[in-house]
Amino acid sequence: MNMQNHLISTAVFDFDGTLIDSAPGILAGFAAALQAAELTPCVPLSDSLIGPPLNETLMRLSGSEDVELIAYLTEQFKQYYDSTGVVTTPAYPYVEAMLEQLLTAGVELHIATNKRLAVTHAILDHLGWRDYFVSVYALDMVAPRLANKPALLAKQIAEQGLDITNTIYIGDKYEDGEAATANQLGFYYAAWGYGGLQRAQMETDWNWLDCPSAFPSVMVSQR
């Protein structure tokens, strides 16, 4: 859904690669986990790994679907990331100002992320952002965990009573756009993140954002 000429009252954000630059801490956590298991990564440790659920990425890095190995790697990753990665994760430049301007303009803010819920809350607390967001949804917020981002957004829309006609989703991956489209939300692509999309790869009804500082002016112009 293209949101030009629509009143936007609610913005739902992805987290990694959209609000926070989590790559350095996450990649260091992957390296620590693989080193503990004496494994060499099957694919390069690069920003392209950021975004998917942890177990999927660890299977890709290890080249294995062995349940015990993935559980061990997960525990090793968590030991590193939950103690070191959380407190060293920065926000992208201008993101905090963007969030504050949106709040001042009366836009309601939410988060929908593949990141673990406890870690997301810890980073929000570290950055002093917990009170900015009405709700924070993550795949592991229920057991069994939600299947994917479209299901996550659907749950958030239903439980929070979001009006899809004036709600948008902002993310840095093509999959984020697909999740928004599946839930009939307008989508804004965060070009500063990890997705690496070119404008030619965008769907015709998606919107492009070059930098966080451009976002409030786009929103205000549509209110």
Secondary structure, DSSP 8 states (H G I E B T S, - for coil): ---TT----EEEE--BTTTB--HHHHHHHHHHHHHHTT---SS---GGGSSS-HHHHHHHHHT---HHHHHHHHHHHHHHIIIIIGGG--B-TTHHHHHHHHHHTT-EEEEEESS-HHHHHHHHHHHT-GGG-SEEEEGGGSSS--SSHHHHHHHHHHHHT--TTSEEEEESSHHHHHHHHHTT-EEEEETTSS----GGGS-TT-EEESSGGGHHHHHHHT-
